[in-house]
Amino acid sequence: MPLNTDASPLPLDAQGILELAARSMFQLFSSMSQGMFLVDLSGRIVWVNEGYRRFLPDLGVGSVNDFVGRMVEEVIPNTQMRRVLETGQPVLVDLLTNKAGTFVVSRIPLRGDDGQVIGAIGIVLFDHPETTLQPLIGKFARLQRDLDEARRELAAQRSRLPAGQGARRAKHTFASFVGASPAAVEVKRQARRAAQSQSPVLLLGETGTGKELLAHAIHAASARAAGPFVSVNIAAVPDTLLEAEFFGVAPGAYTGASAKGREGKFKLADGGTLFLDEIGDMPPSLQAKLLRALQEGEIEPLGSNQLVPFDVRVVAATSRDLAALVREGRFREDLFYRLHVLPIRVPPLRERRSDIPALVEALGEDLALRSAAAPPELLPDALALLAGQAWRGNIRELRNVLEQAAMRSDTLAIGAQQLHDVLRESGVEPAAPAPALEHAEPDEAARLLRPLAVQVAELEQRAIAAALALHGGNKLATARHLGISRATLYERMENPDK
């Protein structure tokens, strides 16, 4: 191939090469990234490129003129640009979540000729990382599950140690909550935010949705992670023993009581997190005492006149409708408001059907690990059947069905008929398999009840097709019209379901 002798020659001096590289990198980032903006040393936004402008409405900014000239913290919640300006240290890859969504971002300081920081550049590398980075997220999730399994094994070993040598610790992290559907991403976002607070958290959701797992994850991501994580299932403890379970027993409090006394769950959780599962089953007689303990930060063990201070963060969970119980007079209203500070609704499995393949993979790996066998492999018709079920027992029911099917199968491959038999023998009349999108012709109501990620992908493809037709197939013009980079356009065209 002949050389282009008309092209501008490369500069020969080091400074010229540096300036050329800087210009080229800036132009590359501006065209390939999802958006860029610049701030000066004071943190005031001085420039924004075309790609970033599409985020302005979601940030509550009406126009570019309302964005440029403002302090960065005023218009971009949770930004860390100020830290970059103050320290001069770049943040090459980070996750930023605010009301505009979740983004993978980069923050780079800008320096003058004297080497001093004069501003910074913010780059949105990826938007919607739950879809664009799904392969990487999936790999990380598998590594995290391996780590969680190692932690559980270590915890089991510690539990077998003599008293005093073991410790109560969280067994799960947010990576253990499998799923990249919009519903799963949102609940993890809320839970991560709750982890940074010291206020009570109330997890609301049907049985088997993963409330206890989220409680562990909130503790593991909180400032109390080094402290104990103590859980008590209120529904599993007889009413007559609940008070002693919570507050402890003084030495010799009653006939047959230990001469050494017994610490309650509040004291065991001191400095950490106390997880109250099935709080809606707490008897009214104990609700008043729990409210007082939470308000005063002190307990009075059974048979004692001494008040014992404690420092715990409470995470409660229930599958009941607490608001309805309050209206019926079966749950104290003042206790409800004490617990209902950071409510998080954990979605049922039928609202996150797109997560079923990932959940099947994770549950299969866990079953294989526990049975020292290879994980089961579900055929496409089997996955379609699972996606069509109502799952009243949610993930717990899904795990039970998978385990039964795996135990009955003579091979690793599991088909729809095997699952159909398991469901029927469990007393569940199997629903029809979820139809393939290309063959389905649902009515409007059913179409709107499909997973949100599927509907968004369809809408994206329709928008891309319309823009390509408008611009005669010009992909650069199409990307500009849609407010996305060419790289994103090519990715959406090649992988429409991503």
C-alpha positions, 0 to 999 in steps of 0.5 A, a space after each residue: 500500500 503506497 504511503 500518503 505523502 500528503 499527510 501531515 508529518 509526525 512532529 519530531 520534538 517530544 513536546 509536539 508528540 505529547 500535544 498530538 497524543 493529547 489532542 488525539 486521545 481527547 478526540 477519541 474519548 469525545 467520540 467513543 465515550 457516552 459523554 464528557 464534561 470539563 470543570 475548572 479548578 473551582 469545580 464549575 462546569 465550563 464545557 460539555 460535549 454533545 453526547 453528555 447532553 442527553 443525560 441533562 433531562 434525567 438530571 433535572 436540567 432543562 438546557 445546556 445553558 442551565 448546566 454550564 456555569 453551575 458547580 458540579 455538585 449542584 447538578 450531578 448528585 454523588 459526583 466525586 470530581 471535587 476529590 479529584 480537584 483537591 487531590 490531583 489523583 485520577 479515578 480511572 474506573 468507578 461506578 456513579 449512581 444518581 437519578 439519571 441512572 448508573 454509569 461507569 465513569 472516569 475522572 482525570 485531573 487536568 494540569 497546566 504547564 507548571 504541573 498544577 491542577 487547573 481542572 478536571 475532565 469527567 468521562 462517561 465510559 458506559 451507561 446501563 452497565 447492567 447490560 453493556 457490561 453483563 459478561 464482565 459482571 457475570 464473571 465477577 459474580 461467579 468469582 464472588 460466589 466462589 468467594 462467598 462459598 469459601 467464606 461460608 466454609 470458613 464460617 462453618 469451621 469457626 462455628 465448630 470451634 470452642 466458644 470464644 474462638 468463632 464469630 458471627 459474620 455476614 455470609 453474603 455480599 451484594 454479588 450474591 444477589 443474582 440478577 441484572 434485570 431492572 428490578 434486581 439492579 434497583 433493589 441492590 441500588 437501594 440496599 447499597 444506599 441503605 448500607 451507608 446509613 445507620 437508620 433501621 432498614 425494613 425489607 418487604 417482600 414475599 417469602 423466598 425472595 432473598 430478604 435475608 441475603 440482602 440483610 447479610 449484604 447490607 451488613 457486609 457493605 456497612 461501617 459495621 462489617 467488622 462487627 457481629 451479624 446476629 439474626 433471629 427468626 421471630 416466627 420460629 421462637 415460641 412467644 414465651 421465650 422471645 423476651 429472653 431471646 431478645 434481652 437475655 436472662 440475669 443469673 438465677 432469674 428463675 428456677 432452673 435458670 443458669 447461674 451465669 445468666 444468658 446474653 440476649 440477641 441485642 447484647 450479642 449484636 452489640 457493635 454490629 447488626 441485628 436482623 429481625 426476620 418475620 417481624 410481622 409475627 412478633 406478639 403485641 406484648 413484646 412490641 412495646 418492649 422492642 420499641 422502648 429498646 430501640 428508642 432508648 438504646 438499652 435493655 433490661 434482662 429478665 430478672 434484672 434491675 440493671 439497664 444494659 446499653 447496646 449499640 446495634 443497627 436493626 434490619 427487619 424483614 417481613 412477608 406480611 403487609 405491616 401497614 394492614 396489620 397496623 390498621 387492624 391493630 395487630 402491630 403497633 403504629 409507633 413501632 412501625 414508624 420506628 422500623 419503616 425508615 428505609 423500606 426496601 421492597 424485594 421484588 418477587 421472581 415473577 417480576 424479574 423473569 429475565 433473571 431466571 437463567 442466571 439464577 438457574 446457573 447460580 443455583 445449579 453451581 451451588 447444588 453441584 458444589 454441595 453434592 460434589 457433582 457437575 451442575 445440571 444443564 437446562 435445555 432451552 425448553 426447560 428454561 422457557 417452562 421455568 420462565 412461564 411459572 408464577 413462582 409463589 415460593 419465589 427463589 426458594 421454590 425454584 431451587 427446590 424444583 431444580 434440586 428435585 429435577 437434578 436428583 431424578 435425572 440420569 443425565 446432566 441435561 434437564 428438559 421441560 418434561 422432567 420439570 413439568 413432572 416435578 411441578 405437577 407432583 409438587 401440587 402445582 399445575 404448570 403454566 405454559 412456557 414463556 413464548 419466544 419473542 419472535 413467535 409471540 403475538 400478545 395483546 397490549 396488556 400482556 405485552 406490557 407485562 413482559 420484562 422491562 429489559 426486553 421491552 426497552 431492547 425492542 424500543 431501541 431497535 425500532 428507534 435505530 431502524 427509524 433513524 437509519 432510514 431517516 439518514 439513508 444508512 449513515 451511521 455517524 448521523 444516526 448515532 448523533 441523532 440518537 444521542 449515542 456514540 458510534 460504538 454504542 450504535 454498532 453494539 446495539 445493532 450487533 447485539 440487540 438483546 444486550 
